[in-house]
Amino acid sequence: MASERLQSRPACLLVASSAAEGVSAQSFLHCFTLASSAFNLQVATPGGKAMDFVDVNETNSRWVQDFRLKAYASPAKLESIDGARYHTLLIPSCPGALSDLASSGSLARILQHFHSESKPICAVGHGVAALCCATNEDRSWVFQGYSMTGPSVYELIRAPGFARLPLIVEDFVKDAGASFSASEPDAVHVVLDRHLITGQNASSTVVALQNLLFLCGSR
């Protein structure tokens, strides 16, 4: 019976960065634990490389250590993923997304499929940068006309490497013809527009996931 319930669950693809800048430990923890309760979860990274967690602290370090020992901690190769096999796409806050996911042709292909089929997509914090790769043949953005959020310039400017960032999500979103909103730095802020859910920062992860679960449950 348990295996039947697992098979009947919708499949969720959790895409994370494998770049040196890493993945937010707290955001990934919330994404993984909440999504695992509702979906059959598959983690994927560029090249199937292991993730480097950042912002590890006393409250999540034990979970990260335990996670690394599990068989499912080895990600699948993003390049070999067939988006048609998944019902939901989830991207936690990954500072490394600016380096690899934002320019990933493999992720672009998956996002184009999800967009065309109106399947739920949830991206949080720095993970919102991953959405920037999804351009059409005419170079227009597939999320043109959407409302969304992501790291604000005020949040980004506090980081020491701000001047070297390859992409400012807020600027990209506005230049690509979508609407961007943000609350004050570190505030919980989530935007739902059609099948796209975005969270401003890692602090918004839980609320973004709750919206994703409600969205999937209403279908």
C-alpha positions in Angstrom: 0.0 0.0 0.0 2.8 2.4 0.8 4.5 1.8 -2.5 1.1 2.4 -4.3 0.7 5.7 -2.5 4.3 6.7 -3.5 3.6 5.8 -7.1 0.4 7.9 -7.1 2.1 11.0 -5.9 2.9 13.7 -8.5 6.6 14.0 -9.4 8.6 17.1 -8.4 11.9 18.1 -9.9 14.1 20.0 -7.5 16.8 21.8 -9.4 19.8 23.2 -7.5 23.1 24.8 -8.5 26.4 22.9 -8.4 28.5 26.1 -8.7 31.0 27.1 -6.0 28.7 29.9 -4.7 26.5 27.1 -3.4 22.9 26.4 -2.3 21.3 28.0 0.8 21.2 25.2 3.4 18.1 26.5 5.1 16.1 27.1 1.8 17.0 23.7 0.5 16.1 22.0 3.8 12.6 23.5 3.7 12.2 22.8 0.0 13.3 19.1 0.4 11.4 18.3 3.6 8.1 20.0 2.6 8.1 18.8 -1.0 9.0 15.2 0.1 5.8 15.1 2.1 3.7 15.7 -1.0 5.7 14.6 -4.1 8.0 12.0 -5.4 11.1 14.1 -5.4 14.1 14.1 -7.8 17.1 16.4 -7.1 19.1 17.5 -10.2 22.1 19.7 -10.7 24.2 20.6 -13.7 26.4 17.7 -14.5 24.9 15.8 -11.5 27.6 17.3 -9.3 27.3 17.5 -5.5 25.9 20.6 -4.0 27.9 22.9 -1.8 25.7 24.3 1.0 26.2 27.8 2.3 24.6 29.6 5.3 25.0 26.4 7.3 24.3 27.1 11.0 23.7 25.3 14.3 20.0 24.6 13.5 20.6 23.0 10.1 24.1 21.6 10.2 23.0 18.2 11.6 20.3 17.9 8.8 22.9 18.7 6.1 25.3 16.1 7.5 22.5 13.4 7.6 21.3 14.4 4.1 24.8 13.9 2.6 24.8 10.3 3.8 21.5 9.4 2.1 21.4 7.6 -1.3 19.0 10.2 -2.7 21.6 13.0 -1.9 23.4 12.2 -5.2 21.7 14.5 -7.8 20.7 13.4 -11.3 22.3 15.2 -14.3 20.1 18.1 -15.2 21.2 17.5 -18.9 19.5 14.1 -18.9 16.2 15.2 -17.3 12.9 14.9 -19.4 10.7 17.7 -18.1 7.6 15.8 -19.3 8.0 13.3 -16.5 7.5 15.9 -13.8 4.4 17.7 -12.6 6.2 20.4 -10.6 9.5 22.3 -10.7 11.1 23.7 -7.6 14.3 25.8 -7.3 15.5 26.7 -3.8 17.6 29.8 -3.1 21.0 29.1 -4.7 23.6 31.9 -4.8 25.3 29.7 -7.4 22.3 29.8 -9.7 23.8 33.1 -11.2 26.8 31.1 -12.3 25.3 28.0 -13.8 21.5 27.8 -13.9 20.9 31.3 -15.3 22.6 30.3 -18.5 21.7 26.6 -18.6 20.3 25.4 -21.9 19.1 22.2 -20.3 17.1 24.1 -17.7 15.8 26.4 -20.4 14.3 23.4 -22.3 12.6 22.2 -19.1 11.2 25.6 -18.3 9.9 26.0 -21.8 8.0 22.7 -21.4 6.6 23.7 -18.0 5.5 27.1 -19.3 3.8 25.7 -22.4 1.9 23.1 -20.3 1.2 25.6 -17.5 2.8 23.3 -14.9 3.5 24.8 -11.5 7.0 26.4 -11.1 8.3 27.6 -7.8 11.6 29.5 -7.5 12.9 31.2 -4.3 15.5 33.9 -3.6 18.6 33.6 -5.7 17.0 30.6 -7.4 14.8 33.0 -9.3 17.9 33.9 -11.4 17.5 30.4 -12.9 14.4 31.5 -14.7 16.4 33.9 -16.7 17.7 31.2 -19.0 14.2 30.5 -20.5 14.2 32.6 -23.7 12.3 31.9 -26.9 13.9 31.7 -30.4 13.3 35.4 -30.9 15.2 36.0 -27.6 12.0 37.1 -25.8 11.6 35.8 -22.3 9.0 33.1 -21.7 7.9 34.8 -18.5 7.3 38.2 -20.2 4.2 39.7 -18.8 4.3 37.8 -15.5 4.5 39.3 -12.0 7.2 38.0 -9.8 9.7 38.7 -7.0 13.3 37.8 -6.2 16.3 39.3 -4.4 16.0 43.0 -4.4 18.9 45.3 -5.2 18.9 46.4 -1.6 19.4 42.8 -0.5 22.1 42.1 -3.1 24.1 45.3 -2.5 25.0 44.1 1.1 27.0 41.2 -0.3 30.7 41.8 -0.8 30.7 40.5 -4.3 27.8 42.7 -5.6 30.0 44.5 -8.1 31.0 41.2 -9.7 27.5 39.7 -10.0 26.9 38.5 -13.6 23.2 39.3 -13.4 20.8 41.5 -11.3 17.5 39.6 -11.2 15.4 42.7 -10.6 16.9 44.5 -13.6 16.6 41.4 -15.9 13.0 40.9 -15.0 12.0 44.5 -15.7 14.1 44.7 -18.9 12.5 41.5 -20.1 9.0 42.8 -19.8 7.8 41.3 -16.5 6.7 43.1 -13.3 9.0 42.9 -10.3 8.0 43.7 -6.7 10.0 43.4 -3.5 9.4 44.1 0.2 12.0 45.4 2.6 15.2 43.4 2.9 14.8 39.9 4.4 11.0 40.2 4.7 8.8 37.3 3.7 7.4 38.2 0.3 5.8 35.7 -2.2 4.2 36.4 -5.6 1.8 33.9 -7.3 0.9 34.6 -11.0 -0.8 31.8 -12.8 1.4 28.8 -12.4 4.5 30.7 -11.3 5.4 31.2 -7.7 8.4 33.2 -6.7 9.8 34.1 -3.2 12.0 37.1 -2.5 14.6 35.4 -0.4 15.5 32.3 1.6 13.2 33.5 4.4 10.3 33.2 2.0 10.9 29.5 1.2 8.2 28.0 3.5 5.4 30.4 2.4 6.4 29.8 -1.3 6.2 26.1 -0.8 2.9 26.4 1.0 1.6 28.3 -2.1 3.0 25.5 -4.3 1.2 22.8 -2.3 -2.1 24.8 -2.4 -1.7 25.4 -6.2 -1.1 21.7 -6.9 -3.9 20.7 -4.6 -6.4 22.9 -6.4 -5.7 21.2 -9.8 
